[in-house]
Amino acid sequence: MATQGEHDIPEHHRGAEGTEEAGPSKNALKKAQKEKEKAEKAAKRQEQERLEKEKSDASDTAKHLYGTLHDGLLGGNNKASKATTKLQNLSAEFENQEVTIRARVHNARVQSAKLAFLDLRQRTENIQVVIAEGGQHGISRQMVKWCGGLNRESIVLITGLVKAPKDPIHSATISNLEIHVEKVFVVAEGPVQLPMQVKDAMRPPPIGETEEEESQVDSQGTPIVTLNTRLNNRVLSLRTPTDQAIFQINAMVCELFRQFVRGRGFEELQTPKIAGAATEGGSGVFEINYFNTPAFLTQSPQFYKQMAISGDMERVFEIGPVFRAENSNTPRHLTEFTGLDFEMEIQETWEEIIDTAEDLLVHIFKGLREHCKYWMKVIQREYPDAGNFKIPEGRAPRLRFAEGIQMLKDAGIDASPEEDISTTHEKALGKLILEKYHTDIYFLTHYPLSARPFYTHPSTTTPSPKNQSQSHSTLGPTTNSYDAFMRGQEIVSGAQRIHDATLLIKRMKEMDPPLDPDSEGFKHYVNAFRMGCAPHGGGGFGLNRITMLWLGLSNVRQATLFPRDPMRKVP
């Protein structure tokens, strides 16, 4: 018999010994049934697809002709030939010959169940590849479908017969040939989705780009790939034919530089990039913590070149990194670039240095024209004026700094004779020089003492009255210094250096703020001259800027593999 308390408990609150709890609602049961039916259908469909694939694979007579190479390597796999041909070497002589090519999939498309096309790209060239059902090797429809579905930027190894197409293929650089596939194997698969398409980057980036352009398209609906996007995805942008050619030019400039100086008896150096003092005595240096003591990344190999001269090495050069802590976000400035430096003893006059610098530049320019014809043609697909550079027949014009200032003033451009020339004035003067002297290269000499580093030798002569420009009368002390310009932009800076310790110390103490010649960072440098040193001088070239200006690029970052500037330290 139930107690009074038990009678007070509501029916729906009773436990297992009381009434049963309510089951799922009708809607829940209906939903569960639908989910079950959906899962059963999916499983049935997957099973059907599996059976169809097995049936298709069993009937695929060409499955040995395509697929993925283990580890991307041929190894002992006899499915593919080991001998490969470069697209750059293909010519009409290869027609009806079998070739094996390893290249990237620039594009892939299925025309029909029986026909697909690949556009293969290898560095600077691309060619159309045809995959057609049947033929001597029995290409299957499965193979046609598989080839047409390859991801862009995949690396493939293909073997096929070279044929002449009925009509030229205007979308390919090799327009008079195509390859009819016999075998296709994937070496490395590209991703399904890319952060940018290489084909969209195969045209110049917009000049003076803005953030808004990052997601814009042009009038034809093609995405605008800005320089910033290219640098953020540098590995992809380097795959464009133009970038491939640009860095061939960079390499050739270095080779020609080394060839010239070696031929003139210069010895190559490898100097430290960590120094105890700021080389130029200024603020534009990167300070680093060197085991709890201050040190600096070198602005140039200047100190070490001069110390080598004092060590009787007579003529030296170096190709290496240069660091500048300048917060300049311009198209021509970097915080790290490759410097081409030389230093040499002077025998009679400091102008021997300018002669060497000019001869070196002309050697590089003529060498580029002679040895880089192919690469220039590649670059001219995007930059038609690349290499269109006027070189003087004899010596390039050499104007004193004061004369250059006067040319600007005569053209109605105000410029100070006491300060270094600005970028805007450089370009303006370059145009004036081109109009007057018909050359894209010229030199300015005898810069003001206030505009050059402390180790630059002061001028000991003044121009004769007939050569003295009006502005020279307002110019203070000058130096035995020079800059060389390409298309109105500086590419070389050099001078005679102070080799007398007494004069060097005097100049150091005259700097603002003064420099201590006996400080830890400077004393070894100064001591090199206290021990006697021959008169000497030299110069420093900017590799990346030479390439930029020779090719007519809009930004020095385009000629720099992985550029560093105030806003970029990756990738």
RODO-2510 file (C-alpha; in nm, 4 decimals, decimal comma):
residues 571
     n   res          X          Y          Z
     1     m     0,0000     0,0000     0,0000
     2     a     0,1404     0,3374    -0,0961
     3     t     0,2300     0,5912     0,1670
     4     q     0,0975     0,9426     0,1753
     5     g     0,4262     1,0738     0,0402
     6     e     0,4167     0,8423    -0,2611
     7     h     0,0654     0,9595    -0,3526
     8     d     0,1989     1,3161    -0,3628
     9     i     0,4608     1,2405    -0,6377
    10     p     0,3361     1,3431    -0,9898
    11     e     0,3097     1,0565    -1,2375
    12     h     0,5614     1,2039    -1,4860
    13     h     0,8269     1,2334    -1,2161
    14     r     0,8238     0,8700    -1,1155
    15     g     1,1314     0,6610    -1,1764
    16     a     1,1849     0,3294    -1,3520
    17     e     0,9635     0,1494    -1,1031
    18     g     0,6847     0,3912    -1,1892
    19     t     0,5599     0,4847    -1,5368
    20     e     0,7931     0,4671    -1,8436
    21     e     0,9529     0,7912    -1,9789
    22     a     0,8181     0,9309    -2,3127
    23     g     1,0037     0,8081    -2,6340
    24     p     1,1296     1,0145    -2,9350
    25     s     0,8778     1,2375    -3,1031
    26     k     0,7318     1,1524    -3,4434
    27     n     0,9378     1,4312    -3,6061
    28     a     1,2599     1,2953    -3,4544
    29     l     1,1823     0,9447    -3,5753
    30     k     1,1028     1,0772    -3,9227
    31     k     1,4305     1,2755    -3,9342
    32     a     1,6326     0,9746    -3,8192
    33     q     1,4752     0,7619    -4,0894
    34     k     1,5670     1,0175    -4,3561
    35     e     1,9284     1,0321    -4,2321
    36     k     1,9460     0,6529    -4,2442
    37     e     1,8101     0,6413    -4,5991
    38     k     2,0527     0,9174    -4,7029
    39     a     2,3500     0,7293    -4,5583
    40     e     2,2406     0,4077    -4,7272
    41     k     2,2131     0,5853    -5,0621
    42     a     2,5596     0,7414    -5,0201
    43     a     2,7120     0,4064    -4,9318
    44     k     2,5392     0,2473    -5,2285
    45     r     2,6644     0,5237    -5,4575
    46     q     3,0203     0,4899    -5,3275
    47     e     3,0090     0,1175    -5,3763
    48     q     2,8756     0,1638    -5,7282
    49     e     3,1539     0,4139    -5,8055
    50     r     3,4105     0,1723    -5,6634
    51     l     3,2807    -0,1093    -5,8802
    52     e     3,2716     0,1166    -6,1861
    53     k     3,6295     0,2297    -6,1165
    54     e     3,7439    -0,1286    -6,0791
    55     k     3,5674    -0,2162    -6,4018
    56     s     3,7159     0,0898    -6,5737
    57     d     4,0631     0,0110    -6,4419
    58     a     4,0310    -0,3452    -6,5552
    59     s     3,9346    -0,2324    -6,9029
    60     d     4,1965     0,0499    -6,9127
    61     t     4,4500    -0,0768    -7,1615
    62     a     4,6674     0,2346    -7,1111
    63     k     4,7091     0,2294    -6,7327
    64     h     5,0804     0,1544    -6,7753
    65     l     5,1186     0,4757    -6,9786
    66     y     5,0239     0,7236    -6,7062
    67     g     5,0220     0,7723    -6,3314
    68     t     5,2436     0,9041    -6,0523
    69     l     5,6125     0,8251    -6,0178
    70     h     5,7157     0,6920    -5,6776
    71     d     5,8961     0,9747    -5,4900
    72     g     5,8924     1,1655    -5,8198
    73     l     6,2022     0,9755    -5,9323
    74     l     6,2493     0,7357    -6,2216
    75     g     6,4665     0,4944    -6,0279
    76     g     6,4364     0,1510    -6,1852
    77     n     6,0983     0,2373    -6,3344
    78     n     6,1090     0,1543    -6,7042
    79     k     5,7749     0,3225    -6,7718
    80     a     5,9444     0,6455    -6,8752
    81     s     6,2577     0,7355    -7,0640
    82     k     6,5436     0,8934    -6,8703
    83     a     6,6728     1,1114    -7,1540
    84     t     6,4970     1,4492    -7,1510
    85     t     6,4914     1,7338    -7,4025
    86     k     6,4800     2,1034    -7,3182
    87     l     6,1938     2,2978    -7,4767
    88     q     6,4405     2,5757    -7,5539
    89     n     6,6247     2,3338    -7,7842
    90     l     6,3208     2,2158    -7,9799
    91     s     6,3182     2,3092    -8,3481
    92     a     6,1653     2,1952    -8,6758
    93     e     6,4400     1,9327    -8,6950
    94     f     6,2641     1,7409    -8,4152
    95     e     5,9475     1,6886    -8,6199
    96     n     5,8342     1,3220    -8,6171
    97     q     6,0913     1,2408    -8,3471
    98     e     6,0080     1,1021    -8,0036
    99     v     6,1079     1,3244    -7,7123
   100     t     6,0752     1,3147    -7,3346
   101     i     6,0091     1,6430    -7,1571
   102     r     5,9901     1,7287    -6,7879
   103     a     5,7907     2,0472    -6,7412
   104     r     5,5129     2,2145    -6,5451
   105     v     5,1448     2,2032    -6,6317
   106     h     5,0668     2,5623    -6,7257
   107     n     4,7105     2,4677    -6,8185
   108     a     4,5056     2,1514    -6,8701
   109     r     4,1691     2,1062    -7,0401
   110     v     3,9447     1,8287    -7,1680
   111     q     3,8083     1,8959    -7,5150
   112     s     3,5957     1,5801    -7,5276
   113     a     3,5934     1,2248    -7,3962
   114     k     3,8474     1,1415    -7,6647
   115     l     4,0683     1,4531    -7,6604
   116     a     4,2534     1,6654    -7,4027
   117     f     4,5277     1,9298    -7,4161
   118     l     4,8108     2,0253    -7,1861
   119     d     5,0042     2,3506    -7,2025
   120     l     5,3467     2,2637    -7,0653
   121     r     5,5870     2,5328    -6,9437
   122     q     5,9586     2,4901    -6,8911
   123     r     6,1301     2,8045    -6,7629
   124     t     6,0913     3,0507    -7,0528
   125     e     5,9118     2,8358    -7,3115
   126     n     5,5775     2,6589    -7,3367
   127     i     5,4322     2,4095    -7,5849
   128     q     5,0968     2,2461    -7,6542
   129     v     5,0614     1,8754    -7,5818
   130     v     4,7838     1,6631    -7,7362
   131     i     4,6324     1,3574    -7,5658
   132     a     4,4054     1,1751    -7,8125
   133     e     4,2305     0,8419    -7,7683
   134     g     4,3673     0,5490    -7,9680
   135     g     4,6794     0,5763    -8,1776
   136     q     4,9748     0,3428    -8,1949
   137     h     5,0113     0,3253    -7,8154
   138     g     4,6410     0,2805    -7,7432
   139     i     4,5638     0,5923    -7,5413
   140     s     4,2481     0,5226    -7,3395
   141     r     3,9596     0,7537    -7,2526
   142     q     4,0561     0,7121    -6,8889
   143     m     4,4017     0,8473    -6,9696
   144     v     4,2513     1,1388    -7,1640
   145     k     4,0291     1,2300    -6,8682
   146     w     4,3148     1,1931    -6,6178
   147     c     4,5484     1,4180    -6,8197
   148     g     4,2822     1,6849    -6,8646
   149     g     4,2318     1,6944    -6,4882
   150     l     4,5930     1,7519    -6,3867
   151     n     4,6424     2,0409    -6,1472
   152     r     4,8227     2,3499    -6,2703
   153     e     5,1888     2,3796    -6,1676
   154     s     5,2211     2,0010    -6,1395
   155     i     5,5535     1,8734    -6,2726
   156     v     5,5064     1,5969    -6,5304
   157     l     5,7341     1,3762    -6,7341
   158     i     5,5888     1,3185    -7,0785
   159     t     5,7032     1,1201    -7,3788
   160     g     5,5545     1,1857    -7,7180
   161     l     5,5979     1,2491    -8,0853
   162     v     5,6806     1,5992    -8,2087
   163     k     5,4402     1,7148    -8,4787
   164     a     5,3752     2,0323    -8,6760
   165     p     5,0238     2,1645    -8,5995
   166     k     4,7854     2,2503    -8,8791
   167     d     4,7817     2,6152    -8,7667
   168     p     5,0308     2,8033    -8,5485
   169     i     4,9498     2,7868    -8,1769
   170     h     4,9513     3,1507    -8,0767
   171     s     4,9106     3,0778    -7,7048
   172     a     5,2482     2,8985    -7,6956
   173     t     5,5972     3,0408    -7,7375
   174     i     5,6752     2,7319    -7,9475
   175     s     5,3935     2,7903    -8,1934
   176     n     5,5107     2,5759    -8,4850
   177     l     5,5340     2,2452    -8,2957
   178     e     5,3252     2,0342    -8,0619
   179     i     5,3752     1,7002    -7,8867
   180     h     5,1389     1,4045    -7,9256
   181     v     5,1515     1,2138    -7,5999
   182     e     5,2542     0,8513    -7,5578
   183     k     5,3243     0,8526    -7,1818
   184     v     5,2505     1,0957    -6,8959
   185     f     5,3755     1,0613    -6,5388
   186     v     5,3398     1,3036    -6,2485
   187     v     5,6690     1,3901    -6,0813
   188     a     5,5237     1,6391    -5,8301
   189     e     5,1566     1,7296    -5,7971
   190     g     5,0528     2,0939    -5,7785
   191     p     4,7833     2,2127    -5,5346
   192     v     4,4182     2,2300    -5,6350
   193     q     4,4117     2,6025    -5,5552
   194     l     4,6988     2,8482    -5,5982
   195     p     4,7340     3,1890    -5,4266
   196     m     4,8036     3,3392    -5,7701
   197     q     4,8159     3,2080    -6,1235
   198     v     5,1533     3,2158    -6,2951
   199     k     4,9836     3,3014    -6,6251
   200     d     4,8306     3,6141    -6,4646
   201     a     5,1766     3,7297    -6,3546
   202     m     5,3163     3,7040    -6,7078
   203     r     5,2830     4,0780    -6,7678
   204     p     5,4308     4,3831    -6,5906
   205     p     5,2879     4,4721    -6,2488
   206     p     5,1047     4,8044    -6,2250
   207     i     5,3279     5,1045    -6,1506
   208     g     5,2461     5,2898    -5,8300
   209     e     5,0103     5,0125    -5,7224
   210     t     4,7632     5,0567    -5,4388
   211     e     4,6038     4,8135    -5,1953
   212     e     4,2748     4,8448    -5,3844
   213     e     4,4367     4,6878    -5,6918
   214     e     4,5074     4,3650    -5,5026
   215     s     4,1610     4,2290    -5,5856
   216     q     4,0934     4,4110    -5,9115
   217     v     4,0763     4,2853    -6,2685
   218     d     4,1612     4,4640    -6,5914
   219     s     3,9251     4,5501    -6,8796
   220     q     3,9534     4,1918    -7,0127
   221     g     3,8657     4,0446    -6,6737
   222     t     4,2214     3,9221    -6,6061
   223     p     4,3267     3,9527    -6,2406
   224     i     4,5768     4,2311    -6,1678
   225     v     4,8753     4,0717    -5,9951
   226     t     5,0542     4,3485    -5,8077
   227     l     5,4234     4,3460    -5,7236
   228     n     5,3315     4,2996    -5,3584
   229     t     5,1325     3,9845    -5,4412
   230     r     5,4207     3,8519    -5,6514
   231     l     5,6737     3,9093    -5,3730
   232     n     5,4436     3,7475    -5,1173
   233     n     5,4312     3,4430    -5,3461
   234     r     5,7864     3,4684    -5,4748
   235     v     5,8282     3,1008    -5,5624
   236     l     5,5340     3,1254    -5,8020
   237     s     5,6372     3,4602    -5,9514
   238     l     5,9890     3,3280    -6,0144
   239     r     5,8354     3,0685    -6,2468
   240     t     5,7316     3,3329    -6,4990
   241     p     5,9528     3,3475    -6,8099
   242     t     6,0396     3,7126    -6,7461
   243     d     6,1636     3,6474    -6,3934
   244     q     6,3632     3,3497    -6,5169
   245     a     6,5352     3,5790    -6,7679
   246     i     6,5851     3,8691    -6,5245
   247     f     6,7970     3,6575    -6,2937
   248     q     6,9975     3,5258    -6,5861
   249     i     7,0813     3,8917    -6,6553
   250     n     7,1717     3,9416    -6,2881
   251     a     7,4072     3,6443    -6,3022
   252     m     7,5668     3,7653    -6,6252
   253     v     7,6323     4,1130    -6,4786
   254     c     7,8261     3,9450    -6,1964
   255     e     8,0136     3,7250    -6,4399
   256     l     8,1072     4,0182    -6,6639
   257     f     8,2139     4,2261    -6,3639
   258     r     8,4367     3,9457    -6,2396
   259     q     8,5705     3,8822    -6,5910
   260     f     8,6718     4,2469    -6,6340
   261     v     8,8444     4,3013    -6,3005
   262     r     9,0208     3,9667    -6,3156
   263     g     9,1527     4,0666    -6,6571
   264     r     9,2976     4,3824    -6,5044
   265     g     9,4782     4,2050    -6,2232
   266     f     9,2261     4,2502    -5,9413
   267     e     9,2182     3,9977    -5,6572
   268     e     8,8852     3,8804    -5,5100
   269     l     8,8116     3,9368    -5,1407
   270     q     8,5577     3,7994    -4,8951
   271     t     8,5270     4,0634    -4,6232
   272     p     8,3349     4,0486    -4,2911
   273     k     7,9776     4,1747    -4,2785
   274     i     7,9919     4,2438    -3,9049
   275     a     8,1911     4,5501    -3,7990
   276     g     8,2721     4,7301    -3,4765
   277     a     8,1775     5,0714    -3,6159
   278     a     7,9526     5,2288    -3,8762
   279     t     8,1600     5,2259    -4,1959
   280     e     8,0262     5,5545    -4,3289
   281     g     8,0235     5,7182    -3,9877
   282     g     7,6503     5,7856    -4,0202
   283     s     7,3214     5,6651    -3,8751
   284     g     7,2069     5,4440    -4,1613
   285     v     7,3380     5,1216    -4,0109
   286     f     7,1811     4,8127    -3,8551
   287     e     7,3050     4,7728    -3,5012
   288     i     7,3141     4,4176    -3,3666
   289     n     7,3828     4,2586    -3,0288
   290     y     7,7168     4,0845    -3,0674
   291     f     7,7576     3,8814    -2,7469
   292     n     7,6286     4,1721    -2,5351
   293     t     7,8417     4,4281    -2,7170
   294     p     7,7265     4,6605    -2,9984
   295     a     7,8199     4,5758    -3,3566
   296     f     7,6962     4,6768    -3,7005
   297     l     7,6116     4,5163    -4,0323
   298     t     7,8502     4,6710    -4,2834
   299     q     7,7236     4,9386    -4,5191
   300     s     7,9969     4,8373    -4,7625
   301     p     8,3309     4,6521    -4,7642
   302     q     8,4979     4,9959    -4,7672
   303     f     8,7215     4,9656    -4,4596
   304     y     8,8405     4,6209    -4,5558
   305     k     8,9108     4,7075    -4,9186
   306     q     9,1323     4,9954    -4,8054
   307     m     9,3047     4,7868    -4,5404
   308     a     9,3794     4,5264    -4,8083
   309     i     9,5376     4,7989    -5,0240
   310     s     9,7506     4,8988    -4,7243
   311     g     9,8410     4,5314    -4,7042
   312     d     9,9963     4,5631    -5,0528
   313     m     9,7222     4,3717    -5,2366
   314     e     9,7251     4,6591    -5,4934
   315     r     9,3949     4,5792    -5,6697
   316     v     9,0966     4,4091    -5,5031
   317     f     8,7276     4,3460    -5,5655
   318     e     8,4298     4,1839    -5,3971
   319     i     8,0758     4,0742    -5,4837
   320     g     7,8670     4,0538    -5,1680
   321     p     7,5749     4,1821    -4,9588
   322     v     7,5498     4,5451    -4,8510
   323     f     7,3210     4,6659    -4,5700
   324     r     7,1616     5,0107    -4,5441
   325     a     6,9266     5,0994    -4,2567
   326     e     6,7514     5,3687    -4,4574
   327     n     6,3759     5,4004    -4,4164
   328     s     6,3292     5,4640    -4,7889
   329     n     6,0233     5,2999    -4,9406
   330     t     6,0997     5,3972    -5,2995
   331     p     6,1155     5,1908    -5,6205
   332     r     6,4975     5,2058    -5,6212
   333     h     6,5991     5,1567    -5,2560
   334     l     6,6606     4,8358    -5,0590
   335     t     6,7904     4,7723    -4,7082
   336     e     7,0032     4,4851    -4,8432
   337     f     7,1431     4,4569    -5,1930
   338     t     7,4328     4,2975    -5,3775
   339     g     7,7341     4,5248    -5,4116
   340     l     8,0023     4,5000    -5,6798
   341     d     8,3030     4,6757    -5,5290
   342     f     8,6563     4,7451    -5,6457
   343     e     8,9558     4,9283    -5,4988
   344     m     9,2928     5,0023    -5,6621
   345     e     9,6189     5,1839    -5,6149
   346     i     9,6514     5,5120    -5,8084
   347     q     9,9650     5,5648    -6,0146
   348     e     9,9363     5,9179    -6,1569
   349     t     9,5920     6,0767    -6,1265
   350     w     9,2723     5,9981    -5,9396
   351     e     9,0813     5,9931    -6,2711
   352     e     9,2303     5,6464    -6,3286
   353     i     8,9486     5,5321    -6,1004
   354     i     8,6772     5,6900    -6,3171
   355     d     8,8369     5,5422    -6,6291
   356     t     8,8263     5,1976    -6,4682
   357     a     8,4639     5,2388    -6,3583
   358     e     8,3571     5,3544    -6,7047
   359     d     8,5486     5,0796    -6,8862
   360     l     8,3878     4,8298    -6,6500
   361     l     8,0362     4,9574    -6,7174
   362     v     8,0841     4,9541    -7,0939
   363     h     8,2250     4,6015    -7,0717
   364     i     7,9116     4,4904    -6,8848
   365     f     7,6713     4,6595    -7,1252
   366     k     7,8399     4,5241    -7,4375
   367     g     7,8655     4,1807    -7,2770
   368     l     7,4942     4,1751    -7,2007
   369     r     7,4171     4,2532    -7,5631
   370     e     7,6514     3,9835    -7,6849
   371     h     7,5789     3,7008    -7,4413
   372     c     7,2159     3,7548    -7,3401
   373     k     7,0332     3,7862    -7,6720
   374     y     6,7987     3,4981    -7,5944
   375     w     6,7154     3,6200    -7,2438
   376     m     6,6617     3,9742    -7,3699
   377     k     6,4092     3,8487    -7,6241
   378     v     6,2212     3,6734    -7,3448
   379     i     6,2093     3,9912    -7,1357
   380     q     6,1082     4,2004    -7,4376
   381     r     5,7827     4,0026    -7,4573
   382     e     5,6745     4,2103    -7,1556
   383     y     5,9231     4,4995    -7,1707
   384     p     5,9750     4,5903    -7,5382
   385     d     6,2336     4,8587    -7,4558
   386     a     6,4545     4,6318    -7,2444
   387     g     6,8193     4,6831    -7,3373
   388     n     6,7350     4,9898    -7,5446
   389     f     7,0241     5,1752    -7,3874
   390     k     7,2385     5,4431    -7,5504
   391     i     7,6121     5,3899    -7,4991
   392     p     7,8512     5,6672    -7,6129
   393     e     8,1033     5,5910    -7,8854
   394     g     8,3891     5,7473    -7,6890
   395     r     8,4080     5,8508    -7,3265
   396     a     8,0824     5,9214    -7,1452
   397     p     8,0184     6,2858    -7,0471
   398     r     8,1910     6,3884    -6,7233
   399     l     8,0482     6,6953    -6,5558
   400     r     8,1548     6,8507    -6,2322
   401     f     7,8801     6,8455    -5,9733
   402     a     7,8552     7,2262    -6,0006
   403     e     7,8107     7,2008    -6,3787
   404     g     7,5287     6,9539    -6,3326
   405     i     7,3585     7,1898    -6,0876
   406     q     7,3984     7,4720    -6,3374
   407     m     7,2382     7,2623    -6,6159
   408     l     6,9386     7,2088    -6,3899
   409     k     6,9157     7,5796    -6,3090
   410     d     6,9432     7,6725    -6,6750
   411     a     6,6442     7,4432    -6,7339
   412     g     6,4473     7,6259    -6,4645
   413     i     6,4991     7,3588    -6,1968
   414     d     6,6135     7,4878    -5,8585
   415     a     6,8898     7,2755    -5,7019
   416     s     7,1360     7,3457    -5,4206
   417     p     7,5100     7,3350    -5,4963
   418     e     7,5840     7,2526    -5,1300
   419     e     7,3825     6,9296    -5,1007
   420     d     7,3841     6,5902    -5,2690
   421     i     7,1598     6,5744    -5,5739
   422     s     6,8074     6,4406    -5,5113
   423     t     6,6396     6,1544    -5,6986
   424     t     6,4075     6,3957    -5,8779
   425     h     6,7012     6,6113    -5,9885
   426     e     6,8989     6,3012    -6,0946
   427     k     6,6225     6,1986    -6,3334
   428     a     6,5771     6,5513    -6,4649
   429     l     6,9501     6,5851    -6,5272
   430     g     6,9516     6,2455    -6,7002
   431     k     6,6952     6,3722    -6,9504
   432     l     6,8974     6,6874    -7,0125
   433     i     7,2163     6,4831    -7,0669
   434     l     7,0339     6,2493    -7,3069
   435     e     6,9061     6,5443    -7,5103
   436     k     7,2455     6,7152    -7,5232
   437     y     7,4907     6,4232    -7,5413
   438     h     7,2694     6,1398    -7,6740
   439     t     7,3764     5,8919    -7,4060
   440     d     7,2068     5,7128    -7,1166
   441     i     7,5244     5,7052    -6,9096
   442     y     7,7199     5,9971    -6,7634
   443     f     7,9382     6,0907    -6,4643
   444     l     7,9203     6,3677    -6,2084
   445     t     8,2485     6,4475    -6,0347
   446     h     8,3850     6,6709    -5,7570
   447     y     8,0964     6,6457    -5,5130
   448     p     8,0904     6,8867    -5,2163
   449     l     8,2973     6,7779    -4,9176
   450     s     7,9822     6,7960    -4,7032
   451     a     7,8064     6,5401    -4,9255
   452     r     8,0680     6,2620    -4,9057
   453     p     8,1996     6,0234    -4,6362
   454     f     8,4907     6,1277    -4,4143
   455     y     8,7420     5,9071    -4,5984
   456     t     8,6849     6,0815    -4,9341
   457     h     8,9921     6,2756    -5,0495
   458     p     8,9411     6,6551    -5,0740
   459     s     9,0106     6,8126    -5,4122
   460     t     9,3471     6,9803    -5,4408
   461     t     9,2785     7,1537    -5,7743
   462     t     9,0105     7,3887    -5,9020
   463     p     8,8758     7,4157    -6,2575
   464     s     9,0378     7,6662    -6,4898
   465     p     8,8411     7,9895    -6,5484
   466     k     8,7210     7,8760    -6,8927
   467     n     8,5787     7,5557    -6,7437
   468     q     8,4513     7,7091    -6,4226
   469     s     8,0714     7,7158    -6,4142
   470     q     7,8760     7,9992    -6,2624
   471     s     7,7556     7,7836    -5,9747
   472     h     8,1117     7,6699    -5,8906
   473     s     8,1776     8,0116    -5,7408
   474     t     7,9152     7,9384    -5,4736
   475     l     8,0370     7,5845    -5,4101
   476     g     8,2479     7,5096    -5,1000
   477     p     8,5321     7,2579    -5,0758
   478     t     8,4991     6,9684    -5,3191
   479     t     8,6268     6,6124    -5,3336
   480     n     8,7945     6,3787    -5,5807
   481     s     8,4700     6,1839    -5,6091
   482     y     8,2295     6,0656    -5,8759
   483     d     7,8922     5,9035    -5,9330
   484     a     7,7854     5,7256    -6,2505
   485     f     7,4257     5,7376    -6,3714
   486     m     7,2111     5,5135    -6,5937
   487     r     6,8909     5,6616    -6,7340
   488     g     6,9295     5,9437    -6,4814
   489     q     6,9685     5,7224    -6,1740
   490     e     7,2831     5,6579    -5,9723
   491     i     7,4398     5,3133    -6,0097
   492     v     7,8020     5,3719    -5,9043
   493     s     7,9541     5,5845    -5,6325
   494     g     8,3280     5,6167    -5,5823
   495     a     8,6246     5,8378    -5,5096
   496     q     8,9884     5,8690    -5,4255
   497     r     9,0293     5,7778    -5,0570
   498     i     9,2411     5,9551    -4,7993
   499     h     9,5607     5,7562    -4,7552
   500     d     9,7413     5,9977    -4,5190
   501     a     9,6650     5,9186    -4,1525
   502     t     9,6993     6,2816    -4,0382
   503     l     9,4467     6,4102    -4,2927
   504     l     9,2135     6,1161    -4,2217
   505     i     9,2111     6,1879    -3,8480
   506     k     9,1491     6,5590    -3,9172
   507     r     8,8488     6,4752    -4,1364
   508     m     8,7082     6,2349    -3,8778
   509     k     8,7193     6,4998    -3,6095
   510     e     8,5497     6,7523    -3,8403
   511     m     8,2427     6,5292    -3,8807
   512     d     7,9170     6,6128    -3,7044
   513     p     7,9218     6,4439    -3,4609
   514     p     8,3000     6,3935    -3,4496
   515     l     8,4396     6,0424    -3,4957
   516     d     8,7020     5,9079    -3,2555
   517     p     8,9948     5,7605    -3,4552
   518     d     9,1135     5,5712    -3,1458
   519     s     8,7796     5,4042    -3,0696
   520     e     8,7565     5,0256    -3,0862
   521     g     8,5613     5,0411    -3,4118
   522     f     8,8000     5,2747    -3,5967
   523     k     9,1493     5,2281    -3,4571
   524     h     9,2435     4,9277    -3,6729
   525     y     9,1247     5,1096    -3,9838
   526     v     9,3187     5,4271    -3,8984
   527     n     9,6291     5,2284    -3,8036
   528     a     9,6383     5,0851    -4,1561
   529     f     9,7272     5,4351    -4,2793
   530     r     9,9599     5,5164    -3,9909
   531     m    10,1729     5,2284    -4,1205
   532     g    10,1901     5,3811    -4,4684
   533     c     9,9526     5,3282    -4,7572
   534     a     9,9675     5,4023    -5,1296
   535     p     9,7261     5,6527    -5,2873
   536     h     9,4142     5,4595    -5,3863
   537     g     9,0468     5,4751    -5,4677
   538     g     8,7594     5,2730    -5,6033
   539     g     8,3858     5,2451    -5,6326
   540     g     8,0779     5,0447    -5,5550
   541     f     7,8076     4,9311    -5,8001
   542     g     7,4567     4,8188    -5,7122
   543     l     7,3892     4,4943    -5,8998
   544     n     7,0121     4,5045    -5,8643
   545     r     6,9870     4,8641    -5,9776
   546     i     7,2057     4,8007    -6,2846
   547     t     6,9738     4,5180    -6,3912
   548     m     6,6631     4,7250    -6,3220
   549     l     6,7828     5,0202    -6,5291
   550     w     6,9296     4,8133    -6,8125
   551     l     6,5963     4,6337    -6,8569
   552     g     6,3789     4,9377    -6,7920
   553     l     6,1982     4,7752    -6,4976
   554     s     5,9855     4,9973    -6,2771
   555     n     6,1118     4,8691    -5,9414
   556     v     6,4449     4,7372    -5,8130
   557     r     6,2577     4,4615    -5,6267
   558     q     6,1814     4,3004    -5,9616
   559     a     6,5566     4,2489    -6,0038
   560     t     6,6065     4,1147    -5,6504
   561     l     6,5503     3,7486    -5,5700
   562     f     6,4091     3,7968    -5,2189
   563     p     6,4073     4,1738    -5,1582
   564     r     6,4539     4,3400    -4,8213
   565     d     6,3158     4,6864    -4,7557
   566     p     6,1723     4,8692    -4,4519
   567     m     5,8394     4,6888    -4,4997
   568     r     5,9630     4,3431    -4,5993
   569     k     6,1836     4,0862    -4,4322
   570     v     6,0066     3,7700    -4,5560
   571     p     6,0010     3,5438    -4,7471
***
